[in-house]
Amino acid sequence: MFIFMVFGLLIVSALLSLIFSGFRWFSSFQSFVNRTAYGFIIGLCFGIGNWILGVNTGKRLNWSKNPKKANMISLLSFIFYGISVSLAVPYFFSVYVWRLSGDLIYTHVINNAFVAITVDLIIISIYYSQYLVHFWGKTIQKTEELKRENLLAKYEALKNQVNPHFLFNSLNTLSGLVEQHPEKAPEFIKKLSDIYRYVLEQREKELTPLENELQFVKNFFYLLKIRFGNGIHLNQNISDSQDIQIAPLGLQMLVENAIKHNVISDEKQLSINLELEDGYIVVRNNILKKSSSISSNPVGLENLKSRYTYLTGKPVIVNVTEYYFEVKLPILKTVEV
């Protein structure tokens, strides 16, 4: 690789000498060697020097905390170095190689320095633009990674809230069942065990197949039917759920939310509907509002909204009318077969 770089630098040096020196470059073999050597030394100093400057400024300057200061110092370093090389190399060749004297040295140095600094500015512009693009690209990537890590931490905290919340409400239901229908308690406990096993299986998952979630809701609803009898109904109008995935335990939360905030009796029956609609899973229940106010628990709908904020850019849609309460959960992912 190094040999190719040197060879390429020699060719570029020769071409630049030909462009700026014209046919004087061919006047003699000595002229050819001198001018090619001049171009090679200029290119070598610019190439190696700018590379060393770039490495050191990248390491020593704090681009993350103070990019304006780092950019100014780095840019001034490149310019100062470029001017120094553009003056020093022509002077050395004018005095020690071309053996000029008097005003010729001054004129020759200024003319060659102007050409050299122009070439260097082009090199700096190319290098600097590539460096900045690379730096800002890494910064953006790091920022996105930190944002995702932050969201992931919040999401894990939300998932950790789900399990104790579910168990707490299930035990409350069991407590009520023991008081009202103690003969049904053993069957309820067995079903509760199966359901909680599913909850534990989902704790490490971000997504779960809709089919599994619907079956889980059916099992959960079985427990509700034991307690409420004909006072509650579940209408599932989802026929094709094979390739759809959603956030786990979300549907169960909404069913539980409907039970918490509504009157349930044989006279006032609560109806909960599940259906697919335009890329959303819709959970809708009629409103049979309780007369006594119930303190809201932060675990529930807000938890679900936060989880979907992490998982997708689409919002959870909540529609409330005089007659029904509706929540739309976006379909997160379709499994590719």
C-alpha positions as a Markdown table, in Angstrom:
| # | Residue | x | y | z |
|---|---|---|---|---|
| 1 | Met | 0.0 | 0.0 | 0.0 |
| 2 | Phe | 2.8 | 2.4 | 0.9 |
| 3 | Ile | 4.6 | 1.8 | -2.4 |
| 4 | Phe | 1.4 | 2.6 | -4.3 |
| 5 | Met | 0.9 | 5.8 | -2.3 |
| 6 | Val | 4.5 | 6.9 | -3.1 |
| 7 | Phe | 4.1 | 6.0 | -6.8 |
| 8 | Gly | 0.8 | 7.9 | -7.0 |
| 9 | Leu | 2.4 | 10.9 | -5.2 |
| 10 | Leu | 5.2 | 10.9 | -7.8 |
| 11 | Ile | 2.7 | 10.9 | -10.7 |
| 12 | Val | 0.7 | 13.7 | -9.1 |
| 13 | Ser | 3.9 | 15.7 | -8.4 |
| 14 | Ala | 5.0 | 15.3 | -12.0 |
| 15 | Leu | 1.6 | 16.4 | -13.4 |
| 16 | Leu | 1.5 | 19.4 | -11.1 |
| 17 | Ser | 5.0 | 20.4 | -12.2 |
| 18 | Leu | 4.0 | 20.0 | -15.8 |
| 19 | Ile | 0.9 | 22.2 | -15.3 |
| 20 | Phe | 2.7 | 25.0 | -13.4 |
| 21 | Ser | 6.1 | 24.8 | -15.1 |
| 22 | Gly | 5.1 | 24.1 | -18.6 |
| 23 | Phe | 7.7 | 22.7 | -21.0 |
| 24 | Arg | 10.5 | 23.9 | -18.9 |
| 25 | Trp | 10.0 | 20.7 | -17.0 |
| 26 | Phe | 11.5 | 18.9 | -20.1 |
| 27 | Ser | 14.4 | 21.3 | -20.6 |
| 28 | Ser | 16.9 | 18.9 | -19.0 |
| 29 | Phe | 17.0 | 15.8 | -16.9 |
| 30 | Gln | 18.2 | 17.8 | -13.9 |
| 31 | Ser | 15.2 | 20.1 | -14.3 |
| 32 | Phe | 12.9 | 17.1 | -14.5 |
| 33 | Val | 14.4 | 15.6 | -11.3 |
| 34 | Asn | 14.4 | 18.9 | -9.4 |
| 35 | Arg | 10.8 | 19.9 | -10.2 |
| 36 | Thr | 9.5 | 16.4 | -9.7 |
| 37 | Ala | 11.3 | 16.2 | -6.3 |
| 38 | Tyr | 9.9 | 19.6 | -5.4 |
| 39 | Gly | 6.3 | 18.4 | -6.1 |
| 40 | Phe | 7.0 | 15.2 | -4.3 |
| 41 | Ile | 8.3 | 16.9 | -1.1 |
| 42 | Ile | 5.4 | 19.3 | -1.1 |
| 43 | Gly | 2.9 | 16.5 | -1.5 |
| 44 | Leu | 4.7 | 14.4 | 1.2 |
| 45 | Cys | 4.8 | 17.2 | 3.7 |
| 46 | Phe | 1.1 | 18.0 | 3.1 |
| 47 | Gly | 0.0 | 14.4 | 3.2 |
| 48 | Ile | 1.9 | 13.2 | 6.2 |
| 49 | Gly | 1.7 | 16.5 | 8.1 |
| 50 | Asn | -2.1 | 16.9 | 7.7 |
| 51 | Trp | -2.6 | 13.3 | 8.6 |
| 52 | Ile | -0.6 | 13.7 | 11.9 |
| 53 | Leu | -2.5 | 17.0 | 12.6 |
| 54 | Gly | -5.8 | 15.3 | 12.0 |
| 55 | Val | -5.0 | 12.3 | 14.3 |
| 56 | Asn | -3.7 | 14.6 | 17.1 |
| 57 | Thr | -6.5 | 17.2 | 16.9 |
| 58 | Gly | -9.1 | 14.3 | 16.9 |
| 59 | Lys | -7.6 | 12.8 | 20.1 |
| 60 | Arg | -6.6 | 15.9 | 22.0 |
| 61 | Leu | -9.5 | 18.3 | 21.3 |
| 62 | Asn | -12.9 | 17.7 | 22.9 |
| 63 | Trp | -15.2 | 17.6 | 19.9 |
| 64 | Ser | -18.2 | 16.4 | 21.9 |
| 65 | Lys | -18.4 | 19.0 | 24.6 |
| 66 | Asn | -17.0 | 22.1 | 22.7 |
| 67 | Pro | -17.2 | 21.5 | 19.0 |
| 68 | Lys | -16.9 | 25.2 | 18.1 |
| 69 | Lys | -13.5 | 25.6 | 19.9 |
| 70 | Ala | -12.2 | 22.2 | 18.6 |
| 71 | Asn | -13.2 | 23.2 | 15.1 |
| 72 | Met | -11.5 | 26.6 | 15.3 |
| 73 | Ile | -8.2 | 25.2 | 16.8 |
| 74 | Ser | -8.1 | 22.3 | 14.3 |
| 75 | Leu | -8.8 | 24.5 | 11.3 |
| 76 | Leu | -6.2 | 27.1 | 12.3 |
| 77 | Ser | -3.6 | 24.4 | 12.9 |
| 78 | Phe | -4.2 | 23.0 | 9.3 |
| 79 | Ile | -3.9 | 26.5 | 7.8 |
| 80 | Phe | -0.8 | 27.5 | 9.8 |
| 81 | Tyr | 0.9 | 24.3 | 8.9 |
| 82 | Gly | -0.1 | 24.7 | 5.3 |
| 83 | Ile | 1.3 | 28.2 | 5.1 |
| 84 | Ser | 4.5 | 27.1 | 6.8 |
| 85 | Val | 5.2 | 24.3 | 4.4 |
| 86 | Ser | 4.2 | 26.4 | 1.4 |
| 87 | Leu | 6.9 | 29.0 | 2.4 |
| 88 | Ala | 9.6 | 26.7 | 3.8 |
| 89 | Val | 9.8 | 24.1 | 0.9 |
| 90 | Pro | 10.0 | 26.7 | -2.0 |
| 91 | Tyr | 12.6 | 28.7 | 0.0 |
| 92 | Phe | 14.7 | 25.6 | 0.5 |
| 93 | Phe | 14.5 | 24.6 | -3.2 |
| 94 | Ser | 15.1 | 28.2 | -4.3 |
| 95 | Val | 18.3 | 28.6 | -2.2 |
| 96 | Tyr | 19.8 | 25.1 | -2.1 |
| 97 | Val | 18.6 | 23.4 | -5.3 |
| 98 | Trp | 17.8 | 26.0 | -7.9 |
| 99 | Arg | 20.6 | 28.3 | -6.5 |
| 100 | Leu | 18.6 | 31.5 | -6.9 |
| 101 | Ser | 19.7 | 34.8 | -5.3 |
| 102 | Gly | 18.4 | 38.3 | -4.6 |
| 103 | Asp | 14.9 | 39.3 | -5.6 |
| 104 | Leu | 14.5 | 36.0 | -7.5 |
| 105 | Ile | 14.3 | 34.1 | -4.3 |
| 106 | Tyr | 11.5 | 36.3 | -3.0 |
| 107 | Thr | 9.5 | 36.2 | -6.3 |
| 108 | His | 10.0 | 32.5 | -6.7 |
| 109 | Val | 9.0 | 31.7 | -3.1 |
| 110 | Ile | 5.9 | 33.8 | -3.2 |
| 111 | Asn | 4.8 | 32.4 | -6.6 |
| 112 | Asn | 5.4 | 28.8 | -5.6 |
| 113 | Ala | 3.9 | 29.3 | -2.1 |
| 114 | Phe | 0.7 | 30.7 | -3.7 |
| 115 | Val | 0.4 | 27.5 | -5.8 |
| 116 | Ala | 1.3 | 25.2 | -2.9 |
| 117 | Ile | -1.2 | 26.8 | -0.5 |
| 118 | Thr | -3.9 | 26.6 | -3.1 |
| 119 | Val | -3.3 | 22.9 | -3.5 |
| 120 | Asp | -3.1 | 22.5 | 0.3 |
| 121 | Leu | -6.4 | 24.2 | 0.8 |
| 122 | Ile | -8.0 | 21.8 | -1.7 |
| 123 | Ile | -6.5 | 18.9 | 0.2 |
| 124 | Ile | -7.6 | 20.3 | 3.6 |
| 125 | Ser | -11.2 | 21.0 | 2.3 |
| 126 | Ile | -11.5 | 17.4 | 1.1 |
| 127 | Tyr | -10.0 | 15.9 | 4.2 |
| 128 | Tyr | -11.8 | 18.2 | 6.6 |
| 129 | Ser | -15.2 | 17.7 | 5.0 |
| 130 | Gln | -14.8 | 13.9 | 5.2 |
| 131 | Tyr | -13.6 | 14.1 | 8.8 |
| 132 | Leu | -16.6 | 16.3 | 9.8 |
| 133 | Val | -19.1 | 14.0 | 8.1 |
| 134 | His | -17.5 | 11.0 | 9.8 |
| 135 | Phe | -17.5 | 12.7 | 13.2 |
| 136 | Trp | -21.0 | 14.0 | 13.0 |
| 137 | Gly | -22.2 | 10.6 | 11.7 |
| 138 | Lys | -20.6 | 8.9 | 14.8 |
| 139 | Thr | -22.1 | 11.6 | 17.0 |
| 140 | Ile | -25.6 | 11.1 | 15.6 |
| 141 | Gln | -25.2 | 7.3 | 15.9 |
| 142 | Lys | -24.0 | 7.6 | 19.5 |
| 143 | Thr | -26.9 | 9.9 | 20.3 |
| 144 | Glu | -29.4 | 7.5 | 18.8 |
| 145 | Glu | -27.9 | 4.6 | 20.8 |
| 146 | Leu | -28.1 | 6.6 | 24.0 |
| 147 | Lys | -31.7 | 7.5 | 23.3 |
| 148 | Arg | -32.6 | 3.9 | 22.6 |
| 149 | Glu | -30.8 | 2.7 | 25.7 |
| 150 | Asn | -32.7 | 5.3 | 27.7 |
| 151 | Leu | -36.0 | 4.2 | 26.2 |
| 152 | Leu | -35.1 | 0.6 | 26.7 |
| 153 | Ala | -34.3 | 1.2 | 30.4 |
| 154 | Lys | -37.7 | 3.0 | 30.8 |
| 155 | Tyr | -39.4 | 0.1 | 28.9 |
| 156 | Glu | -37.9 | -2.5 | 31.2 |
| 157 | Ala | -39.1 | -0.5 | 34.2 |
| 158 | Leu | -42.6 | -0.5 | 32.7 |
| 159 | Lys | -42.5 | -4.2 | 32.1 |
| 160 | Asn | -41.4 | -4.8 | 35.6 |
| 161 | Gln | -44.5 | -2.9 | 36.8 |
| 162 | Val | -46.9 | -5.2 | 34.8 |
| 163 | Asn | -46.3 | -8.5 | 36.7 |
| 164 | Pro | -47.0 | -7.3 | 40.3 |
| 165 | His | -49.9 | -5.2 | 39.0 |
| 166 | Phe | -51.5 | -8.2 | 37.3 |
| 167 | Leu | -50.9 | -10.4 | 40.4 |
| 168 | Phe | -52.3 | -7.8 | 42.8 |
| 169 | Asn | -55.5 | -7.4 | 40.8 |
| 170 | Ser | -55.9 | -11.2 | 40.3 |
| 171 | Leu | -55.6 | -11.8 | 44.0 |
| 172 | Asn | -58.2 | -9.1 | 44.7 |
| 173 | Thr | -60.5 | -11.0 | 42.3 |
| 174 | Leu | -59.7 | -14.3 | 44.1 |
| 175 | Ser | -60.5 | -12.7 | 47.4 |
| 176 | Gly | -63.9 | -11.6 | 46.2 |
| 177 | Leu | -64.6 | -15.0 | 44.7 |
| 178 | Val | -63.8 | -16.8 | 48.0 |
| 179 | Glu | -66.3 | -14.6 | 49.7 |
| 180 | Gln | -69.1 | -14.9 | 47.1 |
| 181 | His | -68.5 | -18.3 | 45.5 |
| 182 | Pro | -66.0 | -20.4 | 47.5 |
| 183 | Glu | -66.9 | -23.6 | 45.6 |
| 184 | Lys | -65.4 | -22.1 | 42.4 |
| 185 | Ala | -62.1 | -21.0 | 44.0 |
| 186 | Pro | -60.1 | -24.2 | 43.3 |
| 187 | Glu | -60.9 | -24.0 | 39.5 |
| 188 | Phe | -60.1 | -20.3 | 39.6 |
| 189 | Ile | -56.7 | -20.9 | 41.2 |
| 190 | Lys | -55.8 | -23.5 | 38.6 |
| 191 | Lys | -56.7 | -21.1 | 35.8 |
| 192 | Leu | -54.9 | -18.3 | 37.5 |
| 193 | Ser | -51.8 | -20.5 | 37.7 |
| 194 | Asp | -51.9 | -21.1 | 34.0 |
| 195 | Ile | -52.4 | -17.5 | 33.2 |
| 196 | Tyr | -49.6 | -16.3 | 35.5 |
| 197 | Arg | -47.3 | -18.8 | 33.8 |
| 198 | Tyr | -48.0 | -17.0 | 30.5 |
| 199 | Val | -47.3 | -13.6 | 32.2 |
| 200 | Leu | -43.9 | -14.8 | 33.4 |
| 201 | Glu | -43.1 | -16.2 | 29.9 |
| 202 | Gln | -43.7 | -12.8 | 28.3 |
| 203 | Arg | -41.7 | -10.7 | 30.7 |
| 204 | Glu | -38.5 | -10.8 | 28.6 |
| 205 | Lys | -40.4 | -10.3 | 25.3 |
| 206 | Glu | -41.0 | -7.0 | 23.5 |
| 207 | Leu | -43.6 | -8.6 | 21.1 |
| 208 | Thr | -45.8 | -11.6 | 21.1 |
| 209 | Pro | -48.1 | -13.2 | 18.5 |
| 210 | Leu | -51.6 | -11.8 | 18.5 |
| 211 | Glu | -53.0 | -15.4 | 18.5 |
| 212 | Asn | -51.2 | -16.1 | 21.8 |
| 213 | Glu | -52.4 | -12.8 | 23.3 |
| 214 | Leu | -56.0 | -13.5 | 22.3 |
| 215 | Gln | -55.9 | -17.0 | 23.9 |
| 216 | Phe | -54.5 | -15.4 | 27.0 |
| 217 | Val | -57.4 | -12.9 | 27.1 |
| 218 | Lys | -59.9 | -15.7 | 26.7 |
| 219 | Asn | -58.4 | -17.6 | 29.7 |
| 220 | Phe | -58.4 | -14.4 | 31.7 |
| 221 | Phe | -62.0 | -13.7 | 30.7 |
| 222 | Tyr | -62.9 | -17.2 | 31.9 |
| 223 | Leu | -61.9 | -16.1 | 35.4 |
| 224 | Leu | -64.0 | -12.9 | 35.0 |
| 225 | Lys | -67.0 | -15.0 | 34.0 |
| 226 | Ile | -66.7 | -17.0 | 37.1 |
| 227 | Arg | -67.0 | -13.9 | 39.2 |
| 228 | Phe | -69.4 | -11.8 | 37.2 |
| 229 | Gly | -71.5 | -14.4 | 35.4 |
| 230 | Asn | -73.9 | -12.9 | 32.7 |
| 231 | Gly | -72.9 | -9.4 | 33.7 |
| 232 | Ile | -69.9 | -9.4 | 31.3 |
| 233 | His | -69.5 | -10.4 | 27.7 |
| 234 | Leu | -66.4 | -10.6 | 25.4 |
| 235 | Asn | -67.0 | -10.3 | 21.6 |
| 236 | Gln | -63.9 | -11.2 | 19.6 |
| 237 | Asn | -64.3 | -10.3 | 15.9 |
| 238 | Ile | -60.7 | -11.1 | 14.8 |
| 239 | Ser | -60.6 | -14.0 | 12.4 |
| 240 | Asp | -57.1 | -13.7 | 10.9 |
| 241 | Ser | -54.4 | -13.0 | 13.5 |
| 242 | Gln | -51.8 | -15.5 | 12.3 |
| 243 | Asp | -49.0 | -13.1 | 11.3 |
| 244 | Ile | -49.7 | -10.2 | 13.6 |
| 245 | Gln | -47.6 | -9.3 | 16.7 |
| 246 | Ile | -48.3 | -6.8 | 19.5 |
| 247 | Ala | -47.0 | -5.8 | 22.9 |
| 248 | Pro | -47.7 | -8.6 | 25.4 |
| 249 | Leu | -50.4 | -8.2 | 28.1 |
| 250 | Gly | -51.8 | -5.0 | 26.5 |
| 251 | Leu | -55.2 | -6.4 | 25.6 |
| 252 | Gln | -55.6 | -7.9 | 29.1 |
| 253 | Met | -54.8 | -4.5 | 30.6 |
| 254 | Leu | -57.6 | -2.9 | 28.6 |
| 255 | Val | -60.1 | -5.6 | 29.6 |
| 256 | Glu | -59.1 | -5.1 | 33.2 |
| 257 | Asn | -59.4 | -1.3 | 32.8 |
| 258 | Ala | -62.9 | -1.7 | 31.5 |
| 259 | Ile | -63.9 | -3.8 | 34.5 |
| 260 | Lys | -62.3 | -1.4 | 37.0 |
| 261 | His | -64.2 | 1.7 | 35.8 |
| 262 | Asn | -67.7 | 0.3 | 35.0 |
| 263 | Val | -70.7 | -1.2 | 36.9 |
| 264 | Ile | -71.1 | -4.9 | 36.2 |
| 265 | Ser | -74.4 | -6.7 | 36.9 |
| 266 | Asp | -77.0 | -8.8 | 35.3 |
| 267 | Glu | -79.1 | -5.7 | 34.8 |
| 268 | Lys | -76.1 | -3.5 | 33.5 |
| 269 | Gln | -74.1 | -5.8 | 31.4 |
| 270 | Leu | -70.6 | -4.8 | 30.3 |
| 271 | Ser | -69.7 | -5.7 | 26.7 |
| 272 | Ile | -66.1 | -5.7 | 25.5 |
| 273 | Asn | -65.4 | -6.0 | 21.8 |
| 274 | Leu | -62.1 | -6.9 | 20.1 |
| 275 | Glu | -61.6 | -6.2 | 16.3 |
| 276 | Leu | -59.1 | -5.3 | 13.7 |
| 277 | Glu | -59.5 | -1.9 | 11.9 |
| 278 | Asp | -57.1 | -0.1 | 9.5 |
| 279 | Gly | -53.8 | -1.4 | 11.1 |
| 280 | Tyr | -55.1 | -1.2 | 14.6 |
| 281 | Ile | -56.4 | -3.6 | 17.2 |
| 282 | Val | -59.5 | -2.0 | 18.6 |
| 283 | Val | -60.7 | -2.6 | 22.2 |
| 284 | Arg | -64.1 | -1.1 | 22.8 |
| 285 | Asn | -66.5 | -1.3 | 25.7 |
| 286 | Asn | -69.8 | 0.4 | 26.6 |
| 287 | Ile | -69.8 | 2.9 | 29.5 |
| 288 | Leu | -71.6 | 2.0 | 32.7 |
| 289 | Lys | -69.9 | 4.4 | 34.9 |
| 290 | Lys | -69.7 | 3.8 | 38.6 |
| 291 | Ser | -71.2 | 6.4 | 40.8 |
| 292 | Ser | -68.3 | 6.5 | 43.3 |
| 293 | Ser | -65.0 | 7.9 | 42.0 |
| 294 | Ile | -62.1 | 5.5 | 41.7 |
| 295 | Ser | -58.5 | 6.7 | 42.1 |
| 296 | Ser | -56.6 | 6.1 | 38.9 |
| 297 | Asn | -53.6 | 3.9 | 39.0 |
| 298 | Pro | -50.5 | 5.0 | 36.9 |
| 299 | Val | -50.0 | 1.3 | 35.8 |
| 300 | Gly | -52.4 | 0.6 | 33.0 |
| 301 | Leu | -53.3 | 2.8 | 30.1 |
| 302 | Glu | -50.4 | 5.2 | 30.6 |
| 303 | Asn | -48.1 | 2.2 | 30.9 |
| 304 | Leu | -49.4 | 0.9 | 27.6 |
| 305 | Lys | -48.9 | 4.2 | 25.9 |
| 306 | Ser | -45.3 | 4.4 | 27.1 |
| 307 | Arg | -44.6 | 0.9 | 25.9 |
| 308 | Tyr | -45.9 | 1.7 | 22.4 |
| 309 | Thr | -43.9 | 4.9 | 22.3 |
| 310 | Tyr | -40.8 | 2.8 | 22.7 |
| 311 | Leu | -41.9 | 0.1 | 20.3 |
| 312 | Thr | -43.4 | 2.2 | 17.4 |
| 313 | Gly | -43.8 | 5.7 | 16.1 |
| 314 | Lys | -47.6 | 5.3 | 16.0 |
| 315 | Pro | -49.6 | 6.5 | 19.0 |
| 316 | Val | -52.1 | 4.6 | 21.0 |
| 317 | Ile | -55.5 | 6.2 | 20.1 |
| 318 | Val | -58.1 | 6.7 | 22.8 |
| 319 | Asn | -61.7 | 7.7 | 21.9 |
| 320 | Val | -64.2 | 8.5 | 24.5 |
| 321 | Thr | -67.9 | 9.3 | 23.9 |
| 322 | Glu | -71.0 | 9.3 | 26.0 |
| 323 | Tyr | -71.7 | 5.7 | 25.2 |
| 324 | Tyr | -68.4 | 3.9 | 24.7 |
| 325 | Phe | -64.7 | 3.9 | 25.6 |
| 326 | Glu | -62.3 | 2.8 | 22.8 |
| 327 | Val | -58.6 | 2.2 | 22.6 |
| 328 | Lys | -56.7 | 1.5 | 19.3 |
| 329 | Leu | -53.4 | -0.3 | 19.5 |
| 330 | Pro | -51.2 | -0.1 | 16.4 |
| 331 | Ile | -50.2 | -3.5 | 14.9 |
| 332 | Leu | -46.4 | -3.4 | 15.6 |
| 333 | Lys | -45.1 | -6.1 | 13.2 |
| 334 | Thr | -46.1 | -8.5 | 10.6 |
| 335 | Val | -44.0 | -11.6 | 10.6 |
| 336 | Glu | -42.3 | -12.4 | 7.3 |
| 337 | Val | -42.7 | -16.0 | 6.3 |
